[in-house]
Amino acid sequence: MNDQDSFNSTTHFGYKKVPVTEKADYVAKVFHSVADRYDIMNDLMSMGIHRIWKRLTLEMSAVRSGQQVLDIAAGTGDLALHFARLVGSEGRVVLADINDSMLKVGRDKLINHGIINNVAYIQANAECLPFSENTFDCITISFGLRNVTDKDKALASMLRCLKPGGCLLILEFSKTNNSLLTKFYDLYSFKILPHMGKWVVDDPDSYRYLAESIRMHPDQETLKGMMEAVGFVNCRYHNMSGGIVAVHYGTKP
């Protein structure tokens, strides 16, 4: 796609259509708005269950001492905090996020937990990661892929940065096949969540976007196919909470 094609093309921002060249700015505004109370909202809207989802992701990563880990859309550093302890002083964890407000909150959290010497912070776009080929043993992206404009390009960028045999884990909201659960989840997402956003962060629109962006994100099988299409192997996924969330896994050949 040339520059003129990119300028004329549109993509989804929730249910809205926006120019491809402007989606990153729209997403940035959302996370600038909620960064300071992002952790509080995560606990409230998931009733703390997000901690279990992230723990399973950590276990599936099998990260060991001395390894190199990249956490994309690192946000407030929940995964990176644990990765930094797992890799130890001989390893390194890079927190990457396109949003500087979220990255600052993550940095402050890790510093408050005494994590200083084996971490780095990079403001970066997942579609064009500024790292050399074959750098990382593990790459994770937690609740961030649905916000990326060109997901195929981002997946290819992640593959390039992994070492052969390295793994990618994508933790993301997904699709449930249970009709009753789907009805309840829709009611919660569109009727309750925006009011919660208004109450906690005075920003209902950002959490309305959250609900819409989840519905626009590829389902489990589609995302698995996207990973395979760019070159990942051994791809699989594990549903959690009835498919409301799934963690996808793939390795670099």
C-alpha positions as CSV (number, residue, x, y, z in Angstrom):
1,M,0.0,0.0,0.0
2,N,1.5,3.4,-1.0
3,D,1.1,6.6,0.9
4,Q,-1.8,7.8,-1.1
5,D,-3.7,4.5,-0.6
6,S,-3.1,4.8,3.2
7,F,-4.4,8.3,3.2
8,N,-7.6,7.4,1.4
9,S,-8.2,4.1,3.3
10,T,-10.4,3.7,6.4
11,T,-10.3,1.4,9.4
12,H,-12.4,0.7,12.4
13,F,-12.2,2.6,15.7
14,G,-14.8,0.7,17.6
15,Y,-17.9,0.8,15.4
16,K,-16.8,4.1,13.7
17,K,-14.8,4.3,10.4
18,V,-11.8,6.6,10.7
19,P,-8.8,7.2,8.3
20,V,-6.1,4.6,8.7
21,T,-3.6,7.4,9.2
22,E,-5.5,8.7,12.2
23,K,-6.5,5.6,14.2
24,A,-3.3,5.6,16.3
25,D,-4.2,9.2,17.4
26,Y,-7.7,8.2,18.4
27,V,-6.4,5.2,20.4
28,A,-3.8,7.4,22.0
29,K,-6.5,9.8,23.3
30,V,-8.3,6.9,24.9
31,F,-5.3,5.7,26.9
32,H,-4.0,9.2,27.8
33,S,-7.5,9.7,29.3
34,V,-7.6,6.5,31.4
35,A,-3.9,5.9,32.2
36,D,-3.9,7.2,35.8
37,R,-6.8,4.9,36.9
38,Y,-6.3,2.1,34.4
39,D,-5.4,-0.5,37.1
40,I,-8.4,0.4,39.2
41,M,-10.7,0.0,36.3
42,N,-9.2,-3.3,35.3
43,D,-9.9,-4.7,38.8
44,L,-13.4,-3.3,38.9
45,M,-14.6,-4.3,35.4
46,S,-13.1,-7.8,35.6
47,M,-13.7,-8.2,39.3
48,G,-10.0,-9.0,39.6
49,I,-10.2,-12.0,37.2
50,H,-7.7,-10.3,34.8
51,R,-5.0,-11.3,37.3
52,I,-5.8,-15.0,36.7
53,W,-5.8,-14.5,32.9
54,K,-2.3,-12.8,33.1
55,R,-1.0,-15.5,35.5
56,L,-1.9,-18.2,32.9
57,T,-0.2,-16.2,30.2
58,L,3.0,-16.0,32.4
59,E,2.9,-19.8,32.9
60,M,2.5,-20.5,29.2
61,S,5.5,-18.3,28.4
62,A,7.9,-20.6,30.3
63,V,10.2,-17.7,30.6
64,R,13.5,-18.5,32.4
65,S,16.4,-16.8,34.0
66,G,18.7,-14.9,31.6
67,Q,16.1,-14.6,28.8
68,Q,15.1,-11.5,26.8
69,V,11.4,-10.6,26.9
70,L,9.5,-7.9,25.0
71,D,6.1,-6.9,26.4
72,I,4.2,-4.9,23.8
73,A,1.3,-2.6,24.8
74,A,2.9,-3.1,28.2
75,G,0.6,-0.5,29.7
76,T,0.9,-0.3,33.5
77,G,3.5,-3.2,33.6
78,D,1.5,-6.0,35.1
79,L,3.2,-8.7,33.0
80,A,6.5,-7.0,32.8
81,L,6.8,-6.9,36.6
82,H,6.6,-10.6,36.8
83,F,8.8,-11.2,33.8
84,A,11.5,-9.0,35.3
85,R,11.6,-11.3,38.3
86,L,11.7,-14.4,36.2
87,V,14.6,-13.4,33.9
88,G,16.7,-12.1,36.9
89,S,19.7,-9.9,36.7
90,E,21.2,-11.7,33.6
91,G,18.0,-11.2,31.6
92,R,16.1,-8.2,30.3
93,V,12.5,-7.1,29.9
94,V,11.6,-4.4,27.4
95,L,8.3,-2.6,28.0
96,A,7.0,-1.1,24.7
97,D,3.9,1.0,24.3
98,I,2.8,3.5,21.7
99,N,1.3,5.6,24.5
100,D,3.7,7.5,26.7
101,S,1.2,8.1,29.5
102,M,0.7,4.4,30.0
103,L,4.4,3.8,29.7
104,K,5.1,6.3,32.5
105,V,2.6,4.6,34.8
106,G,4.2,1.2,34.1
107,R,7.7,2.6,34.8
108,D,6.5,4.1,38.1
109,K,4.9,0.8,39.1
110,L,8.1,-1.2,38.4
111,I,10.3,1.4,40.2
112,N,7.9,1.2,43.2
113,H,8.5,-2.5,43.3
114,G,12.2,-2.2,43.1
115,I,12.5,-3.3,39.5
116,I,15.2,-1.0,38.0
117,N,18.3,-2.7,36.5
118,N,16.9,-5.3,34.1
119,V,14.2,-3.4,32.4
120,A,14.0,-0.8,29.5
121,Y,11.1,1.4,28.3
122,I,10.5,2.1,24.6
123,Q,7.7,4.1,23.0
124,A,7.1,2.1,19.9
125,N,4.4,1.1,17.4
126,A,3.8,-2.6,17.2
127,E,3.6,-2.4,13.4
128,C,7.3,-1.4,13.1
129,L,9.2,-2.5,16.2
130,P,12.6,-0.8,16.5
131,F,14.5,-4.0,17.4
132,S,16.9,-6.2,15.5
133,E,15.9,-9.6,14.1
134,N,16.2,-12.6,16.4
135,T,16.4,-10.5,19.6
136,F,13.8,-11.9,22.0
137,D,13.0,-15.3,23.5
138,C,9.4,-14.3,24.2
139,I,7.1,-11.5,23.1
140,T,3.8,-10.8,24.8
141,I,0.9,-8.4,23.9
142,S,-1.8,-8.2,26.5
143,F,-5.1,-6.5,25.6
144,G,-3.4,-4.4,23.0
145,L,-3.7,-6.2,19.6
146,R,-7.3,-5.1,19.0
147,N,-6.1,-1.5,19.1
148,V,-3.5,-2.0,16.4
149,T,-4.4,-0.6,13.0
150,D,-2.6,-3.2,10.8
151,K,-2.6,-6.4,12.8
152,D,-1.0,-8.5,10.1
153,K,1.9,-6.0,9.9
154,A,2.3,-6.1,13.7
155,L,2.3,-9.9,13.8
156,A,5.0,-10.0,11.1
157,S,7.0,-7.4,13.1
158,M,6.8,-9.5,16.2
159,L,7.9,-12.6,14.3
160,R,10.9,-10.8,12.9
161,C,12.1,-9.8,16.4
162,L,11.8,-13.2,17.9
163,K,14.7,-15.7,18.1
164,P,14.1,-19.0,16.3
165,G,12.1,-21.1,18.7
166,G,10.9,-18.1,20.6
167,C,7.3,-17.7,21.4
168,L,4.5,-15.1,21.0
169,L,1.6,-14.9,23.5
170,I,-1.4,-12.7,22.7
171,L,-3.8,-12.2,25.6
172,E,-7.0,-10.6,24.3
173,F,-10.7,-10.3,24.6
174,S,-12.3,-12.8,22.3
175,K,-15.6,-14.5,21.4
176,T,-17.9,-16.8,23.4
177,N,-20.1,-19.4,21.7
178,N,-22.5,-19.5,24.7
179,S,-25.6,-17.5,23.7
180,L,-26.7,-16.8,27.3
181,L,-23.2,-15.7,28.3
182,T,-23.0,-13.5,25.2
183,K,-26.3,-11.7,26.1
184,F,-25.1,-11.1,29.6
185,Y,-21.7,-9.9,28.4
186,D,-23.3,-7.5,25.9
187,L,-25.6,-6.1,28.5
188,Y,-22.6,-5.6,30.9
189,S,-20.3,-4.1,28.2
190,F,-22.7,-1.6,26.7
191,K,-25.0,-0.7,29.6
192,I,-22.9,-1.0,32.7
193,L,-19.2,-0.5,31.6
194,P,-19.6,3.0,30.2
195,H,-21.3,4.1,33.5
196,M,-18.5,2.6,35.4
197,G,-16.0,4.6,33.2
198,K,-18.0,7.7,33.9
199,W,-17.9,7.1,37.7
200,V,-14.2,6.1,38.0
201,V,-12.4,8.1,35.3
202,D,-15.1,10.5,34.1
203,D,-14.8,9.1,30.6
204,P,-17.6,6.9,29.5
205,D,-16.7,7.2,25.8
206,S,-13.3,5.4,26.3
207,Y,-15.1,2.4,27.8
208,R,-17.7,2.4,25.2
209,Y,-14.9,2.2,22.7
210,L,-13.5,-0.7,24.7
211,A,-16.7,-2.7,24.3
212,E,-16.9,-1.9,20.5
213,S,-13.3,-2.7,19.8
214,I,-13.7,-6.1,21.4
215,R,-16.6,-6.9,19.0
216,M,-14.5,-5.8,16.0
217,H,-11.5,-8.0,17.0
218,P,-11.0,-11.3,15.1
219,D,-12.4,-14.4,16.7
220,Q,-10.1,-17.2,18.0
221,E,-9.8,-19.2,14.8
222,T,-9.3,-16.1,12.6
223,L,-6.5,-14.8,14.8
224,K,-4.9,-18.2,14.9
225,G,-5.0,-18.2,11.0
226,M,-3.5,-14.7,10.9
227,M,-0.6,-15.9,13.0
228,E,0.0,-18.9,10.8
229,A,-0.2,-16.7,7.6
230,V,2.7,-14.5,8.7
231,G,4.9,-17.5,9.6
232,F,4.2,-18.6,13.2
233,V,4.1,-22.4,13.8
234,N,2.7,-24.5,16.6
235,C,-0.2,-22.0,16.9
236,R,-3.0,-22.7,19.4
237,Y,-5.2,-20.9,21.8
238,H,-6.7,-21.4,25.2
239,N,-10.2,-19.9,26.1
240,M,-10.8,-18.5,29.5
241,S,-14.0,-17.3,31.2
242,G,-16.1,-19.0,28.5
243,G,-14.2,-17.5,25.6
244,I,-14.6,-13.9,26.8
245,V,-10.8,-13.9,26.8
246,A,-8.3,-16.1,25.0
247,V,-4.6,-16.5,25.0
248,H,-3.0,-17.4,21.6
249,Y,0.4,-19.0,21.4
250,G,2.8,-19.4,18.5
251,T,6.5,-20.0,17.9
252,K,9.1,-18.8,15.3
253,P,10.4,-21.7,13.3
